[in-house]
Amino acid sequence: MQSDYLAHDAIGLAELIRSREASARELLDIAISRTEAVNPAINAIVLKDYDAARQRASRDDANRANDGSTQAALAGVPYLIKDLGAAVAGLRMSMGSRHYRHFIPTEDAPVVALAKAAGLNIFAKTSTSELGQMPYTEPELFGACRNPWNLDHTPGGSSGGAAAAVAAGIVPLAHASDGGGSIRIPASCCGLFGLKPSRGRVPRATPTAAVGELGIDHAVSRSVRDSALLLDLLAGNADRPLGAPGTFLGASREPCKPLNIAYVTDSMLAPSLSADSRAALEDAAQLASSLGHNIEPVSLGIDFAAVRHAFLMLWSVTAEEMVLHTDRITGRKPLRDEFEISTWAMAHVGRKLGERGLPGALEEQRRITERLTDLLSRYDVLLCATLAGAPIKIGEMHPTSAERMQMRAVTAMPLEALMKKLLTEASNKAFAWAGCTELFNLSGQPAMSVPLYWNARGLPIGVQFATRDGGEATLLRLAAQLEAVRPWFDKRPPLIPARS
């Protein structure tokens, strides 16, 4: 049954349950067994809820045996929730932070309630960088999460635990969220499909809107159709027949018409693209052209220095809320030793610079959105890099001793000039690798990372496609077409044996 489990995506596993070829309890036991086998190596799972999940699976199997019902679309499929923002009632939500490690929400977040209504059986939670601040997943609280393709490398972040778990075959589909690339970055690093939906498409994980509304919840997956179906279930199409016209699953089954694709030559917030990323982009452009799409190189004509500043201001204000105003969430005041120094410093940047810079940042966000909207009135899709390079090594982006000293200094003496210098230097390091995704969080337009390329060292490098606001169906048609001609489902990291 283990090989059968790996051979199916979430829709396939649900069909096994529906046809009585497997029970929900059997599939859950396999997911738990895989977790115990591979998690010591990848450190993707940070909280286990096995007993409650076993009880749900057994209860669902008993109900199915009694009345023959299969209930929801993904009834009985094992599922993982990212340990950030998406509250599960009764389960700790540490968000990778020492401050939050004992915080237990009493209500499900809307995205969790919808996942449960879809029949998904949540049995564990996945690792994230502290408060989702970093594009890699190495929280001090839990230690580094590792990439199944090479354990010396990052699975990306902040949904690194989710992507590592899916790539390692624990589940075919896992919850993820994206405020600056946190679905697309780990999808690229782990050879998975990762779609960031349009702003507002999925109910927010938290009841209050963050400044700029950069973030949105969805998933990382091994198949395009799983992502499409889950988007239907999270976005209000749950009451429609599976795959019906007008649904996202239906769109993923439709032929993709020839598209006008703008091949973006800019490196976005990164200073340049590596040879690997350029090769992945060129490969994707040639593949799309061979499928009949019109590919045209373009420059976005955007002031990326202004984009960087706007994004950092919005990001810092969110950090301030999550760090310096924790009493509004946990009922406890924040303590310095409960947060990583880089998170603590970013929160103080938000307090000192962010709020004053907020009006200008929001105006720049409006200009960026207007520019991309205009460009996408002339093109169907944009093609650009997901990351500026291959997955970095574990620890490669950690603050140096000198940087940590600077961070401590600016929180003790928040001098504006010193703070700006520190912010510039720290962001340069992050954006040099992970500076290609933030633009579409600012604009709110849907974007996806598609796993079409592996470098000479066997590391996956995704490419990114974006389209008009509300245009997820276009992306899903294109993704399904690419998946059909360049299949990736059976590509497995060395940690996972190939299917026999």
N, C-alpha and C positions, 0 to 999 in steps of 0.2 A: 504493500500500500504506500510505502514511503516514496517509491519512484513514481507512482500514480499521482501522489500529492504534488510533487515537483512538476509534473507534466501538465498541470492545470492552472489557469488563472482563477481569480475569485469567481467569475461567472461559471467556469467549468466546475469548481468545487461545489457551488450551489446546485448545479445540475446533478452532480453525484448524489447529493442529499435528496434532491427532489425525486430522482429515479430510484432511490433506495439502494444504490450501489455502495453507499457509505453512509455512516451516521454522523451527526454533528459532533458527538462525543469522540468518535474515531479520529476525525480530522483535527479536533482540538488537541487530542493526545499526541498526534504527530507534530503539531505546531509546538507544543510544550517540549516534546522530546528533541526537536531540532533546536529550540532555544537552549536547552541544557547542554546540547552537544557543541554548539558553535559560539554561544555568547561568551564563554570564558576567553575566547580569542578576540572577539570583536567589541565586546563591552557595549552593546547597543541597547540592552534592556536594563532599566534602572529600577523598576518596580514590577513585582509579579502579583497577579490576582488569580492564581490558578484555581483555587477551590471554588470561588464564586462562579468562575467561568465554566467549570465542570458541572456544577449544579444547574446552570442555565442550559448547557448543552444536553444534559440528561433529561431535563424537564421538557425541552423542545422536542427531543426524540420521542418521549413518551406521548406528548400531545399529538405528534405526527402519526404515531402508531394508532392512537385512539380515533382520530377523526380524519386522517389521511391528508390533512392540510399541509402545504409547504409555506404558507404565510408569506413573509416578505421576500423581496427579490434576491437578497443575499443571506437568507436565513441559515444560520449555523456556521457561516464562514468565520474562521478566526481572524481577529483584527487587533491592531496596536494603535494606541493613541500617544501622540507626542506630549511629553511632560512640560508643556508650555501653553498657558492660556486656555486650552480646551479642558475645562474642568469636568471631572467625572465624580459624581456625588459619592462621598465616602472614601475616595482614594486620594492619597497625598498628591499634591501638585507642587513639587519643589522648584520647578523652572530652572534647575541646575544651580540653585543658589542656597547657601547655608541659611539665609534668613527665612526662606520659604519652606525649608525641608520638613517642617512639621505642620504645614498648612493643609487642612483637609476641607475642601469645598463641600457644601451641603446640597448643591443643586448641579445638575448636568448643564454644561454649556449647550446652546442651541445646536451646534454642529455635532456634539456628542449624542444629544437626544435624537437627532435625525439619523445618525449612524446606527443607533440601537433600533430605531423604527425600521431601518432597512434590513434588520436581522443580523447584523454583524455582532460577533461575540468578542467583546474586549477582554483580553486575558493578561495584558501587561502594558507598560508605558515605556516609551523610548527616550533616549538621552538627547539633550540639546545643550548648546552653549549657554552660559549663564544669561538668563533673560533674553535669549536669542540674539545677543549682541554681536557675536562673531560669526564669520562665514566658515568656521571649522568647529568641531564638537569635541572640546577638551576641557570640560568644566573641572575646576579644582575639587568640587564636591564628589564627583564620581570617577574622575580620571578620563583619559583619552578614549574615545570611540574610534575604532579602526576600520579601514576599508577592506572588505573581503577580497578585493582584487590584488591587494598588496598590503599586508598588515603594518608596514612602515609608513603608510600614507593615510591621509585623512579621507573620510567619506564625505567631507564637506559639512556645511552647516547652514542654518542652525538645525535643520531636520536631519542631522547626520545619523542619529540612531535609527530613524525610520528607514532611511535609504540603505544603511548597512544591513538591517534585518531583512529587507525585501531582497537585496542582492544575495544574501546568504541563504535564502530559501526558507526562512522562518514563516513568512506569509507572502502572498503574491501582491498584496496591496496594503498600504499603511497610511494613516493620517499624517499630514504634514501641513506646515503653514509657511507663508512667504511674505516678509515685510521688506526685504531688500534683495531677494533671490533665494530664499531659504527652502524653496521646493526645487527650483531649477539647478542651483549649485550642487546639492547632493545627488540629484538625478544625473547630472553630468559626471560627477566623480565615480558613481557606482554603476553606470551603464543601464540606467532606468529611464522610463518616460516620466516627465514631470510637467504638469500643466498648472500654471497660475491663472485662475479665472479672472474675469473682469471685476473691477471694484463693485462691491455690493451684490455680486451674483450669489454668494453663499452667506447665510446669516453670520454675523460676527461671533467669534468665540466668547467675547466679553460684552456685557450689556452697554458699555459706553464706548463711543468712537474715539480712537486715538487721533492725535493731531495729524492732519494730512491724509489720514486713512490709507496708510501705506500697505497694511497687512491684510491677508485673506487666507482662509483655510481651504485645503483640499487634500491631495494625496500624492504619493509616489507609487508607481506601479510597474509591473513587468509587461503589461499589455495596454494598448490604447483603449480597447473596448471597456476594460475595467474602470479606467479613469472616466470615460464617457458616461458609463452607467452610474458611477458614484456621483458624478456631477448632476445627473438627473435627480438622484435621490436627495441630494443636499440642496438643490436649487428650486424645488417645487414641482418636479415632474413625476413624483412618486405614484400619483394616482393614475398615470397614463400607462397604456400597455407598453411592455418593454420593447424598445426599438421602434416605436411608432413614429411616423413622420412628424418632424418638428421637435423630436427629442434629441439629446446629444448622442445617445447610443444609436439612434436612427441615422444621424449625420455621419457617424463613424463607419456606417455600412454603405453609404452612398458613394458613387464615383466622384473623384475629385476632378473638377474641370480645370483646364489650363489656367494658371494664375500668373498675374504680373507680380514678380517678386523683386523687391529692391534688395540688392546684395550690399549691405552696409559695410563700407570700407573703414569707418572710424573704429578706434579701439575703445570708445566710450570713456569711462572714467579711468581706465588703465592707460599708462603711458604708451604701451605697445602690446602687440600680440606675439606669443611665442611661435616658433616654427610649427609646433604641434597644433596649436589652435588655428593657425593659418591653413595648415594642411587639412584639418577637419572641415573648415569652412569651404575651401576649394572643392573638396570631395563632395560636400553636400550640394554646392551650386551645380557641379557637373551632373550629379544624380538627378536633381530637380529638372535640369535642362533636358536630360535624356528622357524624362517622363512627359515632356511637352510644355513645361512651364517656361515663361519668358523671364530671363534673369538679366537685371540691369544694375551695374555698380552705381552706388550713390553715396554721397556724403550727407549726413543729417543736417549740417549747417547749424549746429547747436553749440552754444557756449558751455563747454563741459566744466569749466571752472565754476561757473554760476550754478550748474546742476549739482556739482559736488557740495558747494556751500549750502544750497537749499536742503539737500538730503541730510547733511550732517546736522543742520539746525533742527529739522523735524525729528531726527533720530535722537538727538540729545535731550529734547524736551520730553520724549517718551521715556527715556532712561531716567530722567529726573522724577517723573511720576512713579515709575516702578521701584525706584530705589529710595528716594528721599521722602516719599509720601506713602510708605508701605502700611502705615497705620490705617489707611483707607481700605486696604485689602485684608491684611492679617490682624489688624487691631494692635500691632506692636510697632514701636518706633524703630527705625533702622539703626544698626550699630556698624561701625566701620569694619570690624573683623568678620562681619557676616557676608561681605561681598568681595569679589575679586577687585584688585586695585584698578584695573582698566575700566570695569563697570562703574565703580565708585567715582572715578575721575570723569567719565562721560556724563554721569548724573550732575556733577558739579559744573561741567561745561554748560549743560542745559539750564542750570540755575543762573549762571553768570551771563552767558551769551545767547542761549537759545530763545528765551522768551522775548528778549529785545530784538532778536533777528527774525522772529516768527513772521511778522507781516511781510517782510521782503521775501522770505522763503516761500510763503504761500503764493505770493505774486509770481515768483519764478516757476513754481509748480504749475500755475495757470498758463504761463507762456509756453512751457515745455509741452503741456497737454495740447495746446492750440497748434503748436508746430507739428507734432506727430499726427494729430487729427488731419491736418492739411495734407501731409505727406501720404497718409493712408487713404485720402480721397483719390489719389492718383495711382496707388499701388494696392494690391490685395493683401500682400504680406511683406514683412521685413525679415531678412535673413541676417543674423549677426552671431558673434561668439556668445557662448554662455559663460565661459571663463577665459581668462587671458593665457592660461596654461594648463598643463596636466595637474592632477591632484598633488598638492604639496605634501611634504613629509610631516609627520607628527612633530609638533614643537617648533616648526619652522617660523611661525608667526608670533610666538610668545614674546611678550615685552622683554627687552634686555634689562640688565641690572640698572643701566643708566636711565632707560625709559621708565622703569618702575620708580626710580628715585624722583624723576621729574613729575610723575603722576602723584606721588605723595606730596610733593611740594605744592603743586597747584591746588590740591584740595585743602591744604593747610593755609596757604596764602594765595587766594584766587586772583592773581594779577592777570589782567586781560591779555597783555602782550605775551606772557608766558603760556597762558592757556591756548591762545591762537597758534603759537609755535608747536606746542605739544599735539594739538588736534591735527595740524597739517602733517606732522611727521608720522603720527599713528595711522592716519587715514591713507597716507601714501603707501604704507606697507600693505594695508588691507586691499586697497583698490588696485595695486599693481597686479594682483592675482584675481580678485573678485570684484571687478569694477564694470562689468558688462550687463548686469541685470537690474540695477537700481532704477534706471530710466523708466521702466514700465511699471514699477511700483508708484513712482511719482505721477505718471500719466493715468494709471489705473487700467490700462489696456491689457487684454489677455496675452500671455506669452508662454511658450513651452520649450523645454529642452528635450531633444530627440537623440537617442544613442545610436549614432551611425558610424562612429569612428573609434578605433583603438590604436594607440601608438605602438612603436616598436618594442616598448617595454611591457606591453599588454595592459596598459591603463586606459580606461575609457575616457573619451573627451566628447561631450555632447555639443550640439549646435542649437542655437536659439532661433525660433520663429515668433513673430508678434503680428498682431492684426488689429483691426478697428475694435473699439469698445463694443462689447456684446457679440463679438465674432468668433466665439469658441467653436462653433460648428465648422467654420472654415478651417481652423487649425486642426480639428479632429479628422476631417476628411483628408487633409494633407498628411497628417501623421499616420493614419491608417494605410494610405497609399505607400508611404515610405517604409512602413513596417512590412508590408506585403512583398516589396521588392528587395528589401535589405533586412530580413528578419533578425531580431535580437533576442527573442524570448528564450531560446535554448543556449545562448551564450552564458556560460557559468564561470565564476571566478575559481581559482585553484582550490579555494577552501571547500568548494562544492563539486563532487564528482559529476561528470557528464552523465546525462540520462542514457541508460542502456536500452 
